[in-house]
Amino acid sequence: RVLSNGVQFSRISPDGEEGYPGELKVWVTYTLDGGELIVNYRAQASQATPVNLTNHSYFNLAGQASPNINDHEVTIEADTYLPVDETLIPTGEVAPVQGTAFDLRKPVELGKHLQDFHLNGFDHNFCLKGSKEKHFCARVHHAASGRVLEVYTTQPGVQFYTGNFLDGTLKGKNGAVYPKHSGFCLETQNWPDAVNQFPFQHGIIWRQRNLEDNSRIL
């Protein structure tokens, strides 16, 4: 559905699809307000069922022709994160970021930071410090262009992904190529696999109860 300043997408997932109980109705609305992109998620289920909605939008503040995001400065408002196994599934531990490569509470230059800690990149959930009210999540700054991106959300987590699996096979507009680390994602979300490992963040939507989350990208 086309709106005056955005667009709304909807889908009905029938009862039993992919093994999940209940019919699930989902609405995702993207709107522009000046320099802000607002993403609103809403869901309603006929039975209790796990729901975790997010998006996977890529950003590169240096522009389309830039080969990587190494010169981006990143800040994420999180004291803890979720370690993962070799398949990138959370292990069940909630680990402090203090003294680790995951301490992004103060700005770090991404390329140098990955090199210093011998990391291939990030693909991890950071456990945000904010409440269920809209709160600051992350900030990315590109000094050369002066561009800044900030994210605010009502969600308890954000998956920070640095394009580790991009390999140049995806083609964009005008033949643009996207190699490894050519873009980043900040996926506001509930904690992944929470229904199995983190009961206090279970992600269950109860019968006939609306789930609504909101994120702003500035």
C-alpha positions in Angstrom: 0.0 0.0 0.0 1.5 3.3 -1.1 1.3 6.1 1.5 1.9 9.9 1.0 5.3 9.6 2.6 6.1 5.9 2.5 4.9 2.4 1.8 3.3 -0.4 3.8 3.8 -4.1 3.1 1.7 -6.9 4.6 1.7 -10.7 4.7 -0.4 -13.5 6.2 1.5 -16.5 7.2 -1.0 -19.4 7.5 -1.2 -21.7 10.5 1.6 -24.3 10.4 3.7 -22.6 7.8 7.4 -23.8 8.3 6.1 -25.5 11.5 5.0 -22.4 13.4 1.6 -22.4 15.2 -1.1 -20.0 14.4 -2.0 -17.6 11.6 0.3 -14.6 11.7 -0.6 -11.3 10.2 2.4 -8.9 9.7 2.5 -5.2 8.6 5.8 -3.4 7.9 5.6 0.4 7.2 8.5 2.5 5.9 8.0 6.2 6.0 10.2 9.2 5.4 10.1 12.2 7.8 12.7 14.8 6.7 16.1 13.1 7.1 14.6 10.1 9.0 13.6 6.7 7.8 11.0 5.2 10.2 10.4 1.5 10.1 7.4 0.2 12.1 6.6 -3.5 12.5 3.2 -4.8 13.7 2.1 -8.4 14.1 -1.0 -10.3 15.3 -1.3 -14.0 15.8 -4.2 -16.4 16.2 -2.2 -18.6 18.6 0.9 -18.1 20.8 3.9 -18.2 18.4 7.5 -16.8 18.3 7.9 -13.6 16.3 11.1 -11.7 15.6 10.9 -9.0 12.9 13.8 -7.0 11.5 15.3 -5.7 8.3 18.6 -6.3 6.4 19.2 -2.9 4.8 22.9 -2.2 3.8 24.6 1.1 4.3 27.9 2.6 3.1 28.2 6.2 4.1 31.1 6.8 1.7 28.7 6.2 -1.3 28.0 3.6 -3.9 31.5 3.5 -5.5 33.3 2.9 -2.2 34.9 -0.6 -2.0 34.6 -1.0 1.8 33.5 0.5 5.1 36.9 0.4 6.8 37.0 4.1 7.4 33.6 4.2 9.2 33.5 5.0 12.9 31.0 2.8 14.8 29.4 3.2 18.2 26.8 0.8 19.7 25.1 1.4 23.0 25.6 -2.1 24.6 27.3 -3.5 27.6 26.8 -7.1 26.6 26.6 -9.2 23.5 25.7 -12.8 22.5 28.7 -15.0 21.6 28.0 -17.5 18.7 29.1 -21.0 17.7 30.6 -21.9 14.3 27.2 -21.8 12.7 26.6 -18.3 14.1 23.8 -19.4 16.5 24.0 -17.9 20.0 25.6 -20.2 22.5 23.3 -19.1 25.3 25.9 -16.9 27.1 25.4 -13.2 27.6 28.9 -11.9 27.7 30.2 -8.4 28.8 31.9 -6.3 26.0 34.4 -4.8 28.5 37.9 -5.6 27.3 36.9 -7.4 24.1 36.6 -6.6 20.4 32.9 -6.1 21.0 33.3 -3.0 23.1 31.9 -0.4 20.7 30.6 1.9 23.4 33.1 4.5 22.2 33.7 5.2 18.5 36.1 2.8 16.8 37.4 3.0 13.2 36.1 -0.3 11.8 38.9 -1.4 9.5 41.6 -0.8 12.1 39.5 -2.3 14.9 39.0 -5.5 12.9 42.7 -5.7 12.1 43.8 -5.1 15.7 41.5 -7.9 17.0 42.2 -10.2 14.0 38.4 -10.4 13.3 36.8 -11.4 10.0 34.0 -9.0 10.8 30.9 -8.7 13.0 27.7 -10.7 12.7 26.5 -10.6 16.4 23.6 -9.4 18.5 24.4 -6.6 20.8 22.2 -6.4 23.9 21.0 -2.8 24.1 20.9 -0.8 27.4 17.7 1.0 26.7 14.2 0.2 27.9 11.1 -0.8 25.8 10.7 2.9 25.1 12.5 4.2 22.0 16.2 4.6 22.9 19.5 5.3 21.2 21.0 2.2 19.6 24.0 3.0 17.4 25.9 5.7 15.5 28.1 5.5 12.4 30.2 8.4 11.2 32.1 8.7 8.0 34.6 11.6 8.5 35.6 12.1 4.9 32.1 12.9 3.8 30.7 14.2 7.1 27.8 11.8 6.9 26.3 10.4 10.1 23.8 7.6 10.6 22.0 7.1 14.0 19.6 4.4 14.9 16.9 4.6 17.7 14.7 1.6 18.5 12.2 0.0 20.9 13.8 -3.4 20.4 16.2 -5.0 23.0 18.9 -6.0 20.5 20.7 -5.1 17.3 22.5 -7.4 15.0 25.6 -5.6 13.7 26.7 -7.2 10.4 29.7 -6.0 8.3 29.0 -7.8 5.0 31.4 -10.7 5.7 29.8 -12.9 3.1 29.5 -10.4 0.3 31.8 -11.7 -2.4 31.2 -9.5 -5.5 28.6 -11.7 -7.1 25.7 -9.4 -6.3 25.3 -6.7 -8.8 23.7 -3.3 -8.1 22.5 -0.4 -10.2 24.8 0.6 -13.1 26.8 -2.6 -12.6 27.9 -1.8 -9.1 29.7 -4.7 -7.4 29.5 -5.4 -3.7 32.7 -7.1 -2.3 33.4 -8.2 1.3 32.9 -5.4 3.8 31.3 -3.1 1.3 28.3 -2.4 3.5 27.0 -2.7 7.0 23.6 -3.6 8.6 22.2 -2.6 11.9 19.2 -5.0 12.4 17.1 -4.0 15.4 15.5 -7.1 16.8 14.7 -9.3 19.7 17.6 -11.5 20.8 18.1 -14.3 18.2 17.0 -17.8 19.4 15.5 -16.2 22.5 12.6 -18.7 22.5 15.1 -21.5 23.2 17.9 -19.8 25.2 16.7 -16.6 26.8 13.3 -17.0 28.5 13.3 -13.4 29.7 13.4 -12.3 26.0 11.3 -15.2 24.7 9.8 -13.4 21.7 6.4 -15.1 22.0 3.4 -13.1 20.8 0.3 -14.3 22.6 -3.1 -15.0 21.0 -4.9 -11.9 19.7 -2.2 -9.6 21.2 -0.5 -7.1 18.9 3.3 -6.9 18.7 4.5 -3.5 17.7 8.1 -2.2 17.3 9.5 0.9 15.9 13.0 1.9 14.6 14.2 5.3 13.3 17.3 5.7 11.1 18.6 9.2 10.9 
